[in-house]
Amino acid sequence: MDTLTITALTTSGQAYDIDFPLHPLTRSTEGVGALVTAALETISQQVAAGRQLSDGDILQGLAMTLAIRARMAGGSADSMKTLVHELFDDAFDAALAAPQTQAGRA
């Protein structure tokens, strides 16, 4: 299975190199990586703008966005829900498996 490695940096200086498994029907690995990077940058901008967002608020907004995109994608509700759950479970497992390191490592 192909993977996409994303390095996530936290404001507390922690880094995670996450190897995300890609769905077999992924068309553009670069596009997926760009989308993830843009989404994370947008979240950082909103937090920096002083919007008083909690982690729960951010997760809720992302869940709503995911639900909207799944609805817009077409297909049956059951197939879209199954796909969303599979993609999330795989991504979350990859994030949990990533070792935590100190940012700025050589």
C-alpha contacts under 8 A as a table, 3 or more apart, distances in Angstrom:
res1	aa1	res2	aa2	distance
1	M	21	P	6.56
1	M	22	L	6.84
1	M	23	H	7.96
1	M	24	P	7.20
2	D	21	P	6.03
2	D	22	L	5.55
2	D	23	H	7.98
2	D	24	P	7.81
3	T	19	D	5.82
3	T	20	F	5.19
3	T	21	P	4.35
3	T	22	L	5.23
4	L	18	I	7.94
4	L	19	D	5.55
4	L	20	F	5.07
4	L	21	P	6.48
4	L	22	L	6.73
4	L	29	T	6.94
4	L	33	G	7.18
5	T	17	D	6.56
5	T	18	I	5.38
5	T	19	D	4.34
5	T	20	F	6.06
6	I	16	Y	7.98
6	I	17	D	5.84
6	I	18	I	5.27
6	I	19	D	6.60
6	I	20	F	7.55
6	I	33	G	7.46
7	T	15	A	6.69
7	T	16	Y	5.51
7	T	17	D	4.40
7	T	18	I	6.13
8	A	15	A	5.53
8	A	16	Y	5.12
8	A	17	D	6.49
8	A	18	I	7.55
9	L	13	G	6.59
9	L	14	Q	5.79
9	L	15	A	4.50
9	L	16	Y	6.60
9	L	103	A	6.86
10	T	13	G	5.41
10	T	14	Q	5.25
10	T	15	A	6.34
11	T	14	Q	7.38
13	G	102	Q	6.07
13	G	103	A	5.19
14	Q	100	Q	6.51
14	Q	101	T	5.75
14	Q	102	Q	4.76
14	Q	103	A	5.20
15	A	100	Q	5.83
15	A	101	T	5.17
15	A	102	Q	5.74
15	A	103	A	5.06
16	Y	95	A	7.96
16	Y	98	A	5.91
16	Y	99	P	6.09
16	Y	100	Q	5.15
16	Y	101	T	6.38
17	D	98	A	5.99
17	D	99	P	7.05
17	D	100	Q	7.82
18	I	94	A	6.30
18	I	95	A	5.70
18	I	97	A	7.72
18	I	98	A	5.18
19	D	94	A	6.20
19	D	95	A	7.71
19	D	98	A	7.40
20	F	90	D	7.58
20	F	91	A	5.82
20	F	94	A	5.59
20	F	95	A	7.54
21	P	90	D	6.86
21	P	91	A	7.02
21	P	94	A	7.42
22	L	26	T	6.45
22	L	29	T	7.95
23	H	26	T	5.41
23	H	87	L	7.55
26	T	29	T	6.80
28	S	31	G	5.03
28	S	32	V	6.26
29	T	32	V	5.16
29	T	33	G	6.23
30	E	33	G	5.09
30	E	34	A	6.10
31	G	34	A	5.05
31	G	35	L	6.09
32	V	35	L	5.11
32	V	36	V	6.25
33	G	36	V	5.20
33	G	37	T	6.16
34	A	37	T	5.09
34	A	38	A	6.02
35	L	38	A	5.12
35	L	39	A	6.09
36	V	39	A	5.17
36	V	40	L	6.21
37	T	40	L	5.23
37	T	41	E	6.12
38	A	41	E	5.05
38	A	42	T	6.09
39	A	42	T	5.10
39	A	43	I	6.28
40	L	43	I	5.11
40	L	44	S	6.23
41	E	44	S	5.05
41	E	45	Q	6.17
42	T	45	Q	5.04
42	T	46	Q	6.23
43	I	46	Q	5.15
43	I	47	V	6.22
43	I	58	I	7.58
44	S	47	V	5.15
44	S	48	A	6.01
45	Q	48	A	5.02
45	Q	49	A	6.09
46	Q	49	A	5.10
46	Q	50	G	7.05
46	Q	51	R	6.30
47	V	50	G	5.61
47	V	51	R	5.80
47	V	52	Q	6.86
47	V	53	L	6.27
48	A	51	R	7.51
50	G	53	L	7.88
53	L	56	G	7.90
53	L	57	D	5.70
53	L	58	I	6.60
54	S	57	D	5.03
54	S	58	I	6.42
55	D	58	I	5.11
55	D	59	L	6.20
56	G	59	L	5.09
56	G	60	Q	6.00
57	D	60	Q	5.07
57	D	61	G	6.19
58	I	61	G	5.16
58	I	62	L	6.22
59	L	62	L	5.08
59	L	63	A	6.04
60	Q	63	A	5.07
60	Q	64	M	6.19
61	G	64	M	5.14
61	G	65	T	6.18
62	L	65	T	4.99
62	L	66	L	6.08
63	A	66	L	5.07
63	A	67	A	6.14
64	M	67	A	5.08
64	M	68	I	6.20
65	T	68	I	5.13
65	T	69	R	6.24
66	L	69	R	5.18
66	L	70	A	6.08
66	L	84	V	7.99
67	A	70	A	5.11
67	A	71	R	6.16
68	I	71	R	5.10
68	I	72	M	6.14
69	R	72	M	4.95
69	R	73	A	6.05
70	A	73	A	5.14
70	A	74	G	7.14
70	A	80	M	5.96
70	A	81	K	7.64
70	A	84	V	7.46
71	R	74	G	5.94
71	R	77	A	7.52
71	R	80	M	7.55
74	G	80	M	7.84
75	G	79	S	6.64
75	G	80	M	6.49
76	S	79	S	5.27
76	S	80	M	6.23
77	A	80	M	5.25
77	A	81	K	6.05
78	D	81	K	5.15
78	D	82	T	6.07
79	S	82	T	5.09
79	S	83	L	6.11
80	M	83	L	5.06
80	M	84	V	6.08
81	K	84	V	5.13
81	K	85	H	6.14
82	T	85	H	5.19
82	T	86	E	6.13
83	L	86	E	5.09
83	L	87	L	6.03
84	V	87	L	5.21
84	V	88	F	6.01
85	H	88	F	5.15
85	H	89	D	5.94
86	E	89	D	5.21
86	E	90	D	6.15
87	L	90	D	5.32
87	L	91	A	6.11
88	F	91	A	5.09
88	F	92	F	5.87
89	D	92	F	5.17
89	D	93	D	6.03
90	D	93	D	5.23
90	D	94	A	6.25
91	A	94	A	5.10
91	A	95	A	6.22
92	F	95	A	5.02
92	F	96	L	6.16
93	D	96	L	5.12
93	D	97	A	6.17
94	A	97	A	5.10
94	A	98	A	6.38
95	A	98	A	5.38
101	T	105	R	7.86
102	Q	105	R	6.23
